[in-house]
Amino acid sequence: MIYFFYIIFSFLILRFSVTLFNFISNPKLTTTVKNYNDLVSVLIPARNEQNDILTLLHSLQKQNYQAIEVIIFDDASTDNTLAICQSFCKTDKRFTIIGESQLPIGWMGKNHACHQLAQRANGKYFLFLDADETVSNGLINNAIHRMVIGKLALLSLFANQTMLSLGEKLVVPLMHFLLLNLLPLRLVKLSKNPSFAAASGQFMLFDAAIYKAQCWHKQVKNKVVEDIEIMKKVKQLGHTGETLLANNYLHCRMYKSYGQGLNGFSKNLLAGFGGSYLGLSVFTLFITLGFPVIVYCLNSQLVLLALTLILLTKVMVSYMAGQNIISNIILHLAQFFTLLLLSILSIYKSITKTQAWKGRSINGY
């Protein structure tokens, strides 16, 4: 047991160090006073998004960055997404909707939709957004500035997450926790090693010339976590990518209930660990059982140290993510129980090949 304790405590200190590095380096999208007017193709894959997509379209229409073309891909929606978008597009000539009823064999739905959107795009930059987001003034201009000064092939942003229900607050904060607790985010750009890769499909801004040459979504056509895989390929080919926090320029309400959150995150969690059952299991074991082991093995002073590190980590992650610090502290144990449940679900669905999203299987390509 004592050896297990040393491993657990070392892992806790390592995770705290990573979080502290992220907190100090503050990897957020910054504001610029320089104005750009390059054409940006805003590309939106949409499947059964009738309840959310108008909010995104209205926010794009009101953007202070006007040099945009917006192309929506209706991915065989079974609700009123197509009709809603068609009606909206009549009000603004910059907005267009396309679609296709059949998903080709060997493709994930979103990857195929993004690939088709890119074929129709004309901008100097390709910006892929999810349909359940809202953009704020300054987002596009600041993102382009980041592309220019960093000579980037890809810029990805993690959106600020809107959480209204208790179920969302138990699931959604885990995304930023895993990101900022495990990866020094600045190394995505600074390191040439593809292992330091992170990205969010909620915001992917590409240099269009490089995208056209590489057809990034086609290269990862059957990958569940296509965003991270693309960032790895960007770095492997010698290009520069960067991943930042959106800093309130982009908001998203990913899920509206605990069940939706479990279903959504369990779809991606195992893939985020490279499909390794062992890797995900060991990580979850260390995270969920670490503190009880420390309590069992240590004296009160070291237990207090461990508790302090856990608390400070929670505070820093919540602050960087723009989330309610007090709420995340109160719900900490329940969130970690949710992480354990997500890990079990993700492994179970993979083994039984029952992974599905929006009515489609994501196992049998």
NORVENWO-V111926 format. One record per residue. N is the residue number from 0. RES is the residue in one letter. SS is DSSP state (2 for helix, 1 for strand, 0 for the rest). Layout:
[[N,RES,SS] [N,RES,SS]]
This chain:
[[0,M,0] [1,I,2] [2,Y,2] [3,F,2] [4,F,2] [5,Y,2] [6,I,2] [7,I,2] [8,F,2] [9,S,2] [10,F,2] [11,L,2] [12,I,2] [13,L,2] [14,R,2] [15,F,2] [16,S,2] [17,V,2] [18,T,2] [19,L,2] [20,F,2] [21,N,2] [22,F,2] [23,I,2] [24,S,2] [25,N,0] [26,P,0] [27,K,1] [28,L,0] [29,T,0] [30,T,0] [31,T,0] [32,V,0] [33,K,0] [34,N,0] [35,Y,0] [36,N,0] [37,D,0] [38,L,0] [39,V,1] [40,S,1] [41,V,1] [42,L,1] [43,I,1] [44,P,1] [45,A,1] [46,R,0] [47,N,0] [48,E,0] [49,Q,0] [50,N,0] [51,D,0] [52,I,2] [53,L,2] [54,T,2] [55,L,2] [56,L,2] [57,H,2] [58,S,2] [59,L,2] [60,Q,2] [61,K,0] [62,Q,0] [63,N,0] [64,Y,0] [65,Q,0] [66,A,0] [67,I,1] [68,E,1] [69,V,1] [70,I,1] [71,I,1] [72,F,1] [73,D,1] [74,D,0] [75,A,0] [76,S,0] [77,T,0] [78,D,0] [79,N,0] [80,T,2] [81,L,2] [82,A,2] [83,I,2] [84,C,2] [85,Q,2] [86,S,2] [87,F,2] [88,C,2] [89,K,0] [90,T,0] [91,D,0] [92,K,0] [93,R,0] [94,F,1] [95,T,1] [96,I,1] [97,I,1] [98,G,1] [99,E,0] [100,S,0] [101,Q,0] [102,L,0] [103,P,0] [104,I,0] [105,G,0] [106,W,0] [107,M,0] [108,G,2] [109,K,2] [110,N,2] [111,H,2] [112,A,2] [113,C,2] [114,H,2] [115,Q,2] [116,L,2] [117,A,2] [118,Q,2] [119,R,2] [120,A,0] [121,N,0] [122,G,0] [123,K,0] [124,Y,1] [125,F,1] [126,L,1] [127,F,1] [128,L,1] [129,D,1] [130,A,0] [131,D,0] [132,E,1] [133,T,1] [134,V,1] [135,S,0] [136,N,0] [137,G,0] [138,L,2] [139,I,2] [140,N,2] [141,N,2] [142,A,2] [143,I,2] [144,H,2] [145,R,2] [146,M,2] [147,V,2] [148,I,2] [149,G,2] [150,K,0] [151,L,0] [152,A,0] [153,L,1] [154,L,1] [155,S,1] [156,L,1] [157,F,1] [158,A,0] [159,N,1] [160,Q,1] [161,T,0] [162,M,0] [163,L,0] [164,S,0] [165,L,2] [166,G,2] [167,E,2] [168,K,2] [169,L,2] [170,V,2] [171,V,0] [172,P,2] [173,L,2] [174,M,2] [175,H,2] [176,F,2] [177,L,2] [178,L,2] [179,L,2] [180,N,2] [181,L,2] [182,L,0] [183,P,0] [184,L,0] [185,R,0] [186,L,2] [187,V,2] [188,K,2] [189,L,2] [190,S,0] [191,K,0] [192,N,0] [193,P,0] [194,S,0] [195,F,0] [196,A,0] [197,A,0] [198,A,0] [199,S,0] [200,G,0] [201,Q,0] [202,F,1] [203,M,1] [204,L,1] [205,F,1] [206,D,1] [207,A,2] [208,A,2] [209,I,2] [210,Y,2] [211,K,2] [212,A,2] [213,Q,2] [214,C,0] [215,W,2] [216,H,2] [217,K,2] [218,Q,2] [219,V,0] [220,K,0] [221,N,0] [222,K,0] [223,V,0] [224,V,0] [225,E,2] [226,D,2] [227,I,2] [228,E,2] [229,I,2] [230,M,2] [231,K,2] [232,K,2] [233,V,2] [234,K,2] [235,Q,2] [236,L,0] [237,G,0] [238,H,0] [239,T,0] [240,G,1] [241,E,1] [242,T,1] [243,L,1] [244,L,1] [245,A,0] [246,N,0] [247,N,0] [248,Y,0] [249,L,1] [250,H,1] [251,C,1] [252,R,0] [253,M,0] [254,Y,0] [255,K,0] [256,S,0] [257,Y,2] [258,G,2] [259,Q,2] [260,G,2] [261,L,2] [262,N,2] [263,G,2] [264,F,2] [265,S,2] [266,K,2] [267,N,2] [268,L,2] [269,L,2] [270,A,2] [271,G,2] [272,F,0] [273,G,0] [274,G,0] [275,S,0] [276,Y,2] [277,L,2] [278,G,2] [279,L,2] [280,S,2] [281,V,2] [282,F,2] [283,T,2] [284,L,2] [285,F,2] [286,I,2] [287,T,2] [288,L,2] [289,G,2] [290,F,2] [291,P,2] [292,V,2] [293,I,2] [294,V,2] [295,Y,2] [296,C,2] [297,L,0] [298,N,0] [299,S,2] [300,Q,2] [301,L,2] [302,V,2] [303,L,2] [304,L,2] [305,A,2] [306,L,2] [307,T,2] [308,L,2] [309,I,2] [310,L,2] [311,L,2] [312,T,2] [313,K,2] [314,V,2] [315,M,2] [316,V,2] [317,S,2] [318,Y,2] [319,M,2] [320,A,2] [321,G,0] [322,Q,0] [323,N,0] [324,I,2] [325,I,2] [326,S,2] [327,N,2] [328,I,2] [329,I,2] [330,L,0] [331,H,2] [332,L,2] [333,A,2] [334,Q,2] [335,F,2] [336,F,2] [337,T,2] [338,L,2] [339,L,2] [340,L,2] [341,L,2] [342,S,2] [343,I,2] [344,L,2] [345,S,2] [346,I,2] [347,Y,2] [348,K,2] [349,S,2] [350,I,2] [351,T,2] [352,K,0] [353,T,0] [354,Q,0] [355,A,1] [356,W,1] [357,K,0] [358,G,0] [359,R,1] [360,S,1] [361,I,0] [362,N,0] [363,G,0] [364,Y,0]]
